[in-house]
């Protein structure tokens, strides 16, 4: 079968795990509602069946059971986000390394080079938070996952030509987080005004009286009370997923027992833990559901 440039997926409509080039032959192993499970030169995965042309030839193609391609078997723990439709990414930037070449395929070995990334390119734009060290890029740039062996990262970069999804050495890209303390949210102090908050968190916001609210990241700041609440970002379709972390590494969504290990002296009071002066973690269903910062 033949088709132009196509993403090979670990499941129908799920994570890209490589690419098939125009003119390449693939052997169909199974079919499912608009998708075909194929052996593409020794690599197995799912392709959309649109535009495929039957060559009239067949071989005894073999692939593992599709269940073998579940994310937990392919990707490093904590490096990927489920439930994202076309594909969530985490904010990231390219950092100095020995080889910033990007590749269309990785199967333990990097294959099919398609260009290079520039140091400082990353998640940037007027509608996303400001991340330190990012000198160029756009709002959709980011990391999709790390491979299980930690060697490669799949990044999204739709502004450089070629495939949107591309592999790069993991040492060449840094996933970015926003630091929350009892005084600040990222680089923004809760004592500052709304205009500075908008510069810090982006122009997609809703203002209601004294409060300003962003959906991505999920932050609400009351400038009357000088209180900010950070909640978990709802995931819908393809999204940029922002990560909030405290100085010692507690993140939104972490389990309550992890909070206890990181903050052994913290005590629960009415569903919250005081992590440091001005900073509380709000617990719901055994997880960190929100951070509350009060200046």
N, C-alpha and C positions, 0 to 999 in steps of 0.2 A: 504494500500500500504506500501511497505517496501523499504528502501535503506540505505546504510551506511551514516554516518556523512554528513549532508547537511546544507547549510545556508538557512535560511528563509529570504526572501527579501521583501521590501516594494513595489517593482514593478519589473518586469522582468529585470534582469541584473543590478539592482540598489543597494540600501543600505541594508546591512545585519542588520536584527533586531532580530535575534535569531538563534537557531539551532534545528534540528531534529536528534535524535540519531538512530543508527542502530537498526532495529527491531521495531521501533515505527510505529504505524498506523496513517495515516492521511486520512481525508475525503476530496475528491475533490469537490470543489464548481464550478470552472470554468476552462477553458483551453485557452491558447493563445500562438501559435507559439513556441512550445518547452518548455513551462512553464505551471504549474498548480497552480491555486489559491486554497489553502487548509485551512482546520481547523485542526490544529495540537494540539490536547489536549486542546482546548479552545483558542489557539493563531492562528491568521490568517495571511497569507502571501503567497508569491510565492516561489515555488520550481522548479528547472529544472526537466523535466520529464524523463531524462536519468536514467536508472537503477531502475525505480519504478516497483514494481510487484503488479498486481491486486490481491487482496485477495478474490474477488468474493462477498464481502459483501458491503453493503452501508447503510448509515443512512441519515436522513434529516439534513445534515450539514448546518450551518448558519454562514455567515460572513458579515461584513458591505460591502458596495460598495467599490471596490478597490480604488476609489478616496479618501476615508477616510484615506488612508495610505500615503498621500503626505508628503514630508519632513517637510513642515511648521506646520503640525499638530502633528508630532512626535518628532521633534528635536528643541533645543533651538535656537533662532535667532542668526545668525552670527557664529554658531558652525560647519557648514557643507559647503562643496564645491560641486557645481553641475558640470555635464559634465565630469566626471572622469572615465567612463567605469568601470574598475575593482575596482576602489576605491581610491580616493585621501586621504591623511592624512596630518595633520599639525605636524611639529616637536614638540616633547613633552618629558618630563622626569617624572619618578616616584618620588614622594616626601614623606616624613614621614607622616603617618596617622595612624588611629586606626586599620584599617583592609585592607591589600593590597591583599586580595584574589581576584582572577579573576574568572568570571563565564561565562558559555555558554549562559545563558539566563537571561533576565531582563524584567519583565512585571509589574513594580511597586514594585516588590520584587526580590531580587537577587536569582537566582536558578542555580543548577548544578555547584558546584565549580570544577575548573579544575587546580588549582595551586595558586601560589603567585608570585607577581612581587617584584624585589629587588629595594630598594631605590637607585636612581642614574642611573637606567637603562633608556635609551632613544635613541634619534636620534643621531647617531654617525658614523663616517667613513671618509675615506680619500677623498671621493667625495662629501661631504656635508659640509656646514659651521660648524665651531666649536661653540657649544652652551655650555655656562657655566653650571656647575653642573652635566653634563652628564659623568658618570664614566664607563659605559658599554652600550652595545646595538649594533645597526647596522643602516644603512642608511634608511631602510624602516620603522622603528618604528615610531609610531605617533598616534594622536587622529583623529578619523573619525568624531565623533559628540558627543554632549551632549544630553541627553534625555530632553524632554520638561520641566520636573519638576526640572532639574538640579541635579538630584540625581546620575545618572550613566553616565559614558563616555564609548564609544565604542573605544577600541584601537586596533591597528594592531601589532601583534608580532608573526612572522612566525618562530622564532628561538627557541621556547620553547616547541615544541610538542603540539599536540592537535589542536583545531581550530585556524586559523589565527586571526579571529575576536573574541574579548572577552570583556566582560563588567567588569568594575572596579568602585569602589566608586569615584565619581568626585573629592572628596577632596584629592585623592591619586595620581592624575596626573596633571601636569602643562603644558599648551600649551606654547610653546616658540616663541619669536619674536626676530627679529634683530633690534637693535636701530640705527637710522640714525640721525646724528647731522651735524653741519657745519664743524666738524673736523674729524669725523670717520664714518665708515660703520661697524656696529656691533662692534667687538673689534679691527678692522683694521683701522689704520690712513691712510688717503689718501696721506700723505707725505712719506709713506714707499714704498719699492720697490716691483717689481712684484713677486719675490720669496715669500715674506711674504704674499702678497695677495693670492697667490695660496695655501699657507698653511691655510689661513683664510677661503677661499671660496670653496676649493676643486680642484681636479685634472681634472675635465671635463671642459676645457676651450679652447678658440681659441685665438691665438695671431696674431695680425696684426700690424706690425710696433711698434709704441709706445703704442698701446692699447691692453688690455687683456679683453676678454668677456666671461661671463658665462651665460648659459641659465637658470640654476636652482642654485641659484637665478638669476634673470635677471639683471645683473650688467655689465657695461662697464666702465673701468678705463683707462683714457689716462694719462700715466706717463710723457709725454712731457709737457702737460698743467696742470697736477695735478688737473684733473677734473674727477669726477665720475658721471655717470647717472644710476639711478636705475629705471627700468620700471616694469610693471606688467608681471608676469611669464605666458607664454602661457600654457594652460592646455590641455594636450593630453593624453588620456588613463589614466592609473594609475600613479599617480605622488605624489611627496613630495612637498607640497605647502608652500613656505616660506613667512612669514609675516614681512613686514617692518613697523616700527612705529616711530614717533618722540617722543620727551620727554613728550609731553602733550597728546599723543594718536592718532595723525592723521596717517591714514594708506593709502597705495596705494589703489586706487579704491573708497575712500570716496568721498561723494558728496561735491561740492563746498560750499554749505551752512554749512556743518559741519566744513569745514576749517574756515569759517567766525566766527563760535561760539568759536572754540578753539584758533584762532588767530584774535581777534577783531580789532587789530591795523594794520593788514596786508592789503596792497592795491595791487590790480591787475595791472600789467604792462606788456603789450605784452604777455598775456597768462600765466604769472607766478606770484607767490606771494613770496616775501622774508619773510621767516619764522623766520630766525635768521641769524646772520652773517655767510656767506658761504653756507647757505642752502636755496634752492628755491623749491617750488612745481610747477610743470608744469601741466596746466589744459587742458583737451580735452573733449569735449562733456559734460561739467558740472561736471567732476570728476577729481580726482588727478591721472593723467596718469603716472607721473614720479617725482622722486626727483633728484635734481641736487646739487652736493656737489663740491665746489671749494675751495681748500686749499689756 
